[in-house]
């Protein structure tokens, strides 16, 4: 186990061998971080979070209570996971059929937000700074800066890097930053 300076780990948390935790991370009540996982600097894992095995959580991530992040899921830097959001790891689970060799990869890119109780179906990518509405079910890739909501999640608008909804002019009302469209979603001009 490799734990950097300034890390807080609550006494009820379980950290397996072979885990790396970056400086300033906070690991709260009843968290379990499994072997081979990496938690980035300044990340916060709320109560009853499970990470791993072999999962990478970037720096500055905030994972709220009751979230499990399974093998195959990668969170880039500054990702927010709302309470009780769900990541799946196989498409057709059955209790009596072993499918650990069928885990699909899921990528959540830098700065994305996943709302409370949302479900991210395995094999998808949530784009940079995208926003997934609470309770949504993501069944296909989400573009950078897209807002998606519903079941299945559908594109309903665009959001800036600061989380402000963009109008037709694609100018952030908070920062004045201007965005333009490309094949991956939006990009700063």
Rosetta blueprint (number, residue, H / E / L):
1 X L
2 X E
3 X E
4 X L
5 X L
6 X L
7 X L
8 X E
9 X E
10 X L
11 X L
12 X L
13 X L
14 X E
15 X E
16 X L
17 X L
18 X L
19 X L
20 X E
21 X E
22 X L
23 X L
24 X L
25 X L
26 X E
27 X E
28 X L
29 X L
30 X L
31 X L
32 X E
33 X E
34 X L
35 X L
36 X L
37 X L
38 X E
39 X E
40 X L
41 X L
42 X L
43 X L
44 X E
45 X E
46 X L
47 X L
48 X L
49 X L
50 X E
51 X E
52 X L
53 X L
54 X L
55 X L
56 X E
57 X E
58 X L
59 X L
60 X L
61 X L
62 X E
63 X E
64 X L
65 X L
66 X L
67 X L
68 X E
69 X E
70 X L
71 X L
72 X L
73 X E
74 X E
75 X E
76 X L
77 X L
78 X L
79 X L
80 X E
81 X E
82 X L
83 X L
84 X L
85 X L
86 X E
87 X E
88 X L
89 X L
90 X L
91 X L
92 X L
93 X L
94 X E
95 X L
96 X L
97 X E
98 X L
99 X L
100 X H
101 X H
102 X H
103 X L
104 X L
105 X L
106 X E
107 X E
108 X E
109 X L
110 X L
111 X L
112 X L
113 X E
114 X E
115 X L
116 X L
117 X L
118 X L
119 X E
120 X E
121 X L
122 X L
123 X L
124 X L
125 X E
126 X E
127 X L
128 X L
129 X L
130 X L
131 X E
132 X E
133 X L
134 X L
135 X L
136 X L
137 X E
138 X E
139 X L
140 X L
141 X L
142 X E
143 X L
144 X E
145 X L
146 X E
147 X E
148 X E
149 X E
150 X L
151 X E
152 X L
153 X L
154 X E
155 X E
156 X E
157 X E
158 X E
159 X E
160 X L
161 X L
162 X L
163 X L
164 X L
165 X E
166 X E
167 X L
168 X L
169 X L
170 X L
171 X E
172 X L
173 X L
174 X L
175 X L
176 X L
177 X L
178 X E
179 X E
180 X E
181 X E
182 X E
183 X L
184 X L
185 X E
186 X E
187 X E
188 X E
189 X L
